[in-house]
């Protein structure tokens, strides 16, 4: 399943990315390749974020211990809008 998500990550809406990250975190499935693909997608077009997506993404990444400083900057900027 992760391979399918990775291959389509570039085309996902930001809410879908946040939901996928949340689901994997809730299930405690840590897949670095998946998280990197989701991170890349979020950094490429962050404008679709609402507060719930930002919150879910932060929680999921923290829960999965995924550290990506550029993504945190993007999320922080979106949170301040």
FIMAR-277523 format. One record per residue (C-alpha): residue in one letter; chain; x, y, z. Coordinates in steps of 0.25 Angstrom, whole numbers, plus 5000, padded with zeros to 4 digits. Layout:
<atoms>
{residuo a&cadena A&px X&py Y&pz Z} .
...
</atoms>
This chain:
<atoms>
{residuo x&cadena A&px 5000&py 5000&pz 5000} .
{residuo x&cadena A&px 5011&py 5010&pz 5003} .
{residuo x&cadena A&px 5017&py 5008&pz 4989} .
{residuo x&cadena A&px 5004&py 5012&pz 4983} .
{residuo x&cadena A&px 5003&py 5025&pz 4992} .
{residuo x&cadena A&px 5017&py 5028&pz 4989} .
{residuo x&cadena A&px 5015&py 5027&pz 4974} .
{residuo x&cadena A&px 5003&py 5037&pz 4975} .
{residuo x&cadena A&px 5008&py 5046&pz 4986} .
{residuo x&cadena A&px 5011&py 5058&pz 4976} .
{residuo x&cadena A&px 4996&py 5058&pz 4972} .
{residuo x&cadena A&px 4990&py 5057&pz 4986} .
{residuo x&cadena A&px 4982&py 5069&pz 4992} .
{residuo x&cadena A&px 4988&py 5075&pz 5004} .
{residuo x&cadena A&px 4976&py 5069&pz 5013} .
{residuo x&cadena A&px 4979&py 5055&pz 5007} .
{residuo x&cadena A&px 4993&py 5056&pz 5011} .
{residuo x&cadena A&px 4990&py 5060&pz 5025} .
{residuo x&cadena A&px 4980&py 5049&pz 5026} .
{residuo x&cadena A&px 4990&py 5039&pz 5021} .
{residuo x&cadena A&px 5001&py 5044&pz 5030} .
{residuo x&cadena A&px 4991&py 5043&pz 5042} .
{residuo x&cadena A&px 4986&py 5029&pz 5038} .
{residuo x&cadena A&px 5000&py 5024&pz 5038} .
{residuo x&cadena A&px 5004&py 5030&pz 5051} .
{residuo x&cadena A&px 4991&py 5025&pz 5058} .
{residuo x&cadena A&px 4995&py 5011&pz 5053} .
{residuo x&cadena A&px 5010&py 5013&pz 5057} .
{residuo x&cadena A&px 5015&py 5010&pz 5043} .
{residuo x&cadena A&px 5028&py 5018&pz 5041} .
{residuo x&cadena A&px 5032&py 5018&pz 5026} .
{residuo x&cadena A&px 5043&py 5028&pz 5023} .
{residuo x&cadena A&px 5041&py 5027&pz 5008} .
{residuo x&cadena A&px 5026&py 5030&pz 5010} .
{residuo x&cadena A&px 5028&py 5041&pz 5019} .
{residuo x&cadena A&px 5038&py 5048&pz 5010} .
{residuo x&cadena A&px 5029&py 5047&pz 4998} .
{residuo x&cadena A&px 5018&py 5053&pz 5007} .
{residuo x&cadena A&px 5027&py 5064&pz 5012} .
{residuo x&cadena A&px 5032&py 5067&pz 4997} .
{residuo x&cadena A&px 5017&py 5069&pz 4993} .
{residuo x&cadena A&px 5014&py 5078&pz 5004} .
{residuo x&cadena A&px 5026&py 5087&pz 5002} .
{residuo x&cadena A&px 5023&py 5088&pz 4987} .
{residuo x&cadena A&px 5009&py 5094&pz 4989} .
{residuo x&cadena A&px 5005&py 5097&pz 5003} .
{residuo x&cadena A&px 4994&py 5107&pz 5000} .
{residuo x&cadena A&px 4983&py 5097&pz 5002} .
{residuo x&cadena A&px 4985&py 5096&pz 5017} .
{residuo x&cadena A&px 4975&py 5099&pz 5027} .
{residuo x&cadena A&px 4977&py 5099&pz 5042} .
{residuo x&cadena A&px 4972&py 5084&pz 5044} .
{residuo x&cadena A&px 4982&py 5079&pz 5033} .
{residuo x&cadena A&px 4994&py 5086&pz 5039} .
{residuo x&cadena A&px 4990&py 5081&pz 5053} .
{residuo x&cadena A&px 4989&py 5067&pz 5048} .
{residuo x&cadena A&px 5002&py 5067&pz 5040} .
{residuo x&cadena A&px 5010&py 5073&pz 5052} .
{residuo x&cadena A&px 5004&py 5062&pz 5061} .
{residuo x&cadena A&px 5006&py 5051&pz 5051} .
{residuo x&cadena A&px 5021&py 5055&pz 5048} .
{residuo x&cadena A&px 5024&py 5057&pz 5063} .
{residuo x&cadena A&px 5018&py 5043&pz 5066} .
{residuo x&cadena A&px 5026&py 5036&pz 5055} .
{residuo x&cadena A&px 5038&py 5044&pz 5060} .
{residuo x&cadena A&px 5040&py 5049&pz 5046} .
{residuo x&cadena A&px 5049&py 5061&pz 5046} .
{residuo x&cadena A&px 5049&py 5070&pz 5033} .
{residuo x&cadena A&px 5053&py 5085&pz 5037} .
{residuo x&cadena A&px 5048&py 5091&pz 5023} .
{residuo x&cadena A&px 5035&py 5084&pz 5024} .
{residuo x&cadena A&px 5033&py 5090&pz 5039} .
{residuo x&cadena A&px 5036&py 5104&pz 5033} .
{residuo x&cadena A&px 5026&py 5102&pz 5023} .
{residuo x&cadena A&px 5015&py 5097&pz 5033} .
{residuo x&cadena A&px 5019&py 5109&pz 5042} .
{residuo x&cadena A&px 5017&py 5119&pz 5032} .
{residuo x&cadena A&px 5004&py 5113&pz 5028} .
{residuo x&cadena A&px 4999&py 5113&pz 5042} .
{residuo x&cadena A&px 5002&py 5128&pz 5043} .
{residuo x&cadena A&px 4993&py 5132&pz 5032} .
</atoms>
